[in-house]
Amino acid sequence: MPKKHIKISHEVPLDYLGLSRSFNDYDYALAHLMGIPEYKSFFQESLKMGREVLLDNGACELGESFNVDTYAKMIEELKPTRFVLPDKLNDKDATIRMHLDFLEKYPHLLEFSKPIGVMQGKCYEDLAECYSQLAPKCAYIGVSFLSDAFNRELGLDKMRPHFCEWFLQQKAYKDCPRPMHLLGTYDAREFTADVYENEAFQSLDTSNPVTAAIEGWKYGDDGLREKSKYPLCRNAETLKTPVDVALMIYNAKAFRVLVKGSDAFNKD
């Protein structure tokens, strides 16, 4: 069934940020790119327009979270709708500590922006424990596509949905349900999974259809069999990458139809 409740956002090259509002439900910003004046002003303008802006700490792109003090100042200045708390990939204990320390040190940020905690760990139980520690203090919880806890033998399109099906049955979630954000993806086909019909899953971000267009790849009706490794959002230089605009829009639409069904562009 279509997942009309899931909001979608795709990162795009710098020159096409304005265009992205035509196919993105909300705008997704990365902290390490906010030093680019045109990039920063785009998200400031989005907020003035009443659009939702999600600010991410960049742990996936950089391999580690952005400097926490600089990040806090950035959140205070931008006032995004939501922000991803500092975390460490696949490290449950470090992520819990980083999340709780940040919330304790900068509680005033929650007056204008909602924090997203991220489940990290090396097994399902780690992720559930991370959730149980963080959910009471977070408005949203993120589920990363990069987790070492997932079983790749299931297939790149099935491993996160398999975890999500398991997790929704766990006491940690039932005791403190939170809306969830899906961070990135290996394979757009994963979003056809039945588990995402659950309205717990509220939003996702991925550059998948855009980086595919950079490679010259066109989405089929069921997505792609391959994931581009192009590092679009690594730095200011990669963000200037040219792209076939018609192909980017086509892929973004095909992605949206995969998630939301054939009437996907009748936006909710």
C-alpha positions in Angstrom: 0.0 0.0 0.0 1.2 3.6 -0.6 2.9 5.3 2.3 1.4 8.7 2.0 2.4 9.7 5.5 6.1 9.5 4.8 7.8 12.8 3.9 10.6 12.6 1.4 13.7 14.8 0.8 16.6 14.4 -1.6 19.9 16.2 -1.4 20.7 17.9 -4.7 23.7 19.9 -6.2 24.0 23.5 -5.1 22.7 25.0 -8.3 19.4 23.1 -8.0 18.4 23.7 -4.4 15.5 26.0 -5.4 14.2 23.4 -7.9 14.3 20.8 -5.2 11.4 22.4 -3.4 9.2 21.2 -6.3 9.8 17.5 -5.5 10.9 17.6 -1.8 8.4 17.6 1.0 10.8 19.2 3.4 14.4 20.5 3.1 17.4 18.5 4.5 20.5 20.4 5.5 24.0 19.1 6.5 26.0 21.0 9.1 29.4 20.7 7.4 28.0 22.5 4.3 26.5 25.4 6.1 29.6 27.5 5.6 28.6 27.8 1.9 26.7 31.1 1.8 24.2 30.0 -0.9 23.6 26.8 0.9 22.9 28.4 4.2 20.7 31.1 2.7 18.5 28.5 1.0 17.6 26.9 4.3 17.1 30.2 6.0 14.7 31.1 3.2 12.9 27.8 3.4 12.2 28.4 7.1 10.8 31.9 6.3 8.6 30.2 3.7 7.2 28.0 6.4 8.9 24.8 5.1 10.2 22.2 7.5 14.0 22.0 7.7 16.0 19.1 9.1 19.6 19.7 10.1 21.9 16.7 10.2 25.2 16.5 12.0 26.9 14.9 9.0 28.2 11.7 10.7 27.4 9.6 7.7 29.2 11.9 5.2 32.2 12.7 7.4 32.5 9.5 9.4 32.1 11.4 12.6 29.7 14.1 14.0 30.3 17.8 13.4 32.0 19.7 16.3 29.4 19.8 19.0 29.9 23.4 20.1 29.9 24.7 16.6 26.9 22.5 15.8 25.0 24.0 18.8 25.7 27.5 17.6 24.5 26.6 14.2 21.2 25.2 15.5 20.7 28.3 17.6 21.3 30.6 14.6 19.3 28.6 12.0 16.5 27.3 14.3 15.7 24.3 12.1 12.4 22.5 12.6 14.4 19.3 13.6 18.0 18.5 14.2 19.9 15.2 14.5 21.8 14.9 17.7 25.5 14.1 17.6 26.1 10.4 17.3 28.8 7.8 16.5 28.2 5.2 13.8 27.5 1.7 15.2 28.6 2.7 18.7 25.7 2.4 21.2 27.4 3.6 24.3 29.2 6.6 22.7 26.0 7.7 21.0 23.9 7.5 24.2 26.6 9.5 26.0 26.9 12.1 23.2 23.1 12.5 22.9 22.6 13.0 26.6 25.6 15.3 27.1 24.4 17.5 24.2 20.9 17.7 25.6 22.1 18.5 29.1 24.6 21.2 27.8 22.2 22.9 25.4 18.6 22.5 26.7 17.6 25.9 25.3 17.8 24.5 21.8 14.7 22.5 22.4 12.7 25.7 22.9 12.6 26.1 19.1 13.8 22.9 17.5 13.0 19.2 18.0 15.8 16.7 18.5 16.2 13.5 16.6 18.0 10.7 18.4 19.7 8.0 16.4 19.8 4.3 17.2 23.3 3.0 16.9 24.9 -0.4 17.8 26.1 -3.7 16.4 23.1 -5.9 17.0 19.3 -5.5 17.2 19.4 -5.5 21.0 22.0 -2.6 21.0 19.6 -0.6 18.8 16.7 -1.3 21.1 18.7 -0.3 24.2 19.8 2.9 22.5 16.2 3.7 21.8 15.1 3.0 25.4 17.7 5.5 26.7 17.0 8.2 24.1 13.3 8.1 23.3 12.1 9.8 26.5 14.3 12.8 25.7 13.8 13.0 21.9 10.9 14.0 19.7 12.0 11.7 16.9 14.2 8.7 16.5 16.4 8.0 13.4 17.1 4.6 11.9 20.3 4.7 9.8 20.7 2.6 6.7 24.4 2.1 7.6 23.9 0.0 10.8 26.3 -3.0 11.4 23.3 -4.5 13.2 21.5 -5.3 10.0 21.8 -8.7 8.2 23.0 -8.0 4.7 22.3 -11.6 3.7 18.6 -10.6 3.7 19.3 -8.2 0.8 20.0 -4.4 0.9 16.3 -3.7 0.3 15.2 -6.0 3.1 17.6 -5.6 6.0 16.3 -2.4 7.5 12.6 -3.3 7.1 13.4 -6.7 8.8 14.8 -4.8 11.8 11.9 -2.4 11.8 9.4 -5.2 11.9 11.2 -6.7 14.9 11.6 -3.4 16.6 7.9 -2.4 16.5 7.2 -5.5 18.6 9.8 -4.6 21.3 9.0 -3.3 24.8 11.3 -0.3 24.2 9.1 1.0 21.4 5.8 0.0 23.0 6.6 1.8 26.2 7.6 5.0 24.5 6.5 5.2 20.9 8.2 8.0 18.9 7.9 9.0 15.2 10.8 7.7 13.2 13.1 9.1 10.5 14.8 6.9 8.0 18.3 8.1 7.4 19.5 7.3 3.8 19.1 4.1 1.8 21.1 1.6 -0.2 18.1 0.5 -2.3 14.9 2.5 -3.0 13.0 -0.8 -3.2 13.2 -1.1 0.6 10.4 1.6 0.9 7.9 -0.7 -0.7 8.1 -2.9 2.4 4.8 -3.4 4.3 6.3 -2.4 7.6 6.6 1.3 6.4 2.8 1.4 6.2 3.0 1.9 9.9 2.6 5.6 10.6 5.5 5.5 13.1 7.7 6.0 10.0 7.2 9.7 9.3 10.1 10.8 7.0 13.1 9.8 5.0 16.1 11.4 3.4 18.3 10.1 0.6 20.3 11.4 -2.4 19.8 8.1 -4.1 17.8 9.2 -7.2 20.0 12.3 -7.5 23.3 10.6 -7.4 21.9 8.0 -9.9 21.2 10.9 -12.3 24.7 12.2 -11.8 25.9 8.7 -13.0 23.4 8.9 -15.9 21.3 6.1 -14.5 17.5 6.1 -15.0 15.2 4.6 -12.4 13.1 1.7 -13.5 9.6 1.1 -12.2 11.1 -0.8 -9.3 14.1 1.4 -8.7 17.7 0.5 -9.4 19.8 -2.6 -8.9 22.9 -0.5 -8.1 23.7 2.4 -5.7 25.9 5.2 -6.8 28.9 5.9 -4.6 29.3 9.5 -5.7 29.9 11.6 -2.6 27.6 14.5 -3.5 27.5 16.0 0.0 31.1 15.5 1.1 32.2 19.1 0.6 31.7 22.3 -1.3 33.4 21.0 -4.4 31.4 17.8 -4.7 28.2 19.8 -4.1 28.9 21.7 -7.3 28.5 18.6 -9.5 26.5 19.1 -12.6 23.5 16.8 -13.3 21.0 16.1 -16.0 18.1 18.1 -14.6 15.4 16.2 -16.5 16.9 12.8 -15.4 17.1 14.0 -11.8 13.4 15.1 -11.8 12.4 11.8 -13.5 14.3 9.7 -10.9 12.9 11.8 -8.0 9.4 11.2 -9.3 10.0 7.5 -9.8 11.3 7.3 -6.3 8.2 9.1 -5.0 5.9 6.7 -6.8 7.7 3.7 -5.3 7.0 5.1 -1.8 3.7 6.8 -2.2 2.0 5.1 -5.1 0.8 6.1 -8.6 -0.8 9.4 -7.4 2.4 10.4 -5.6 2.6 13.9 -7.1 -0.8 14.8 -5.7 1.1 16.0 -2.6 -0.5 15.5 0.7 
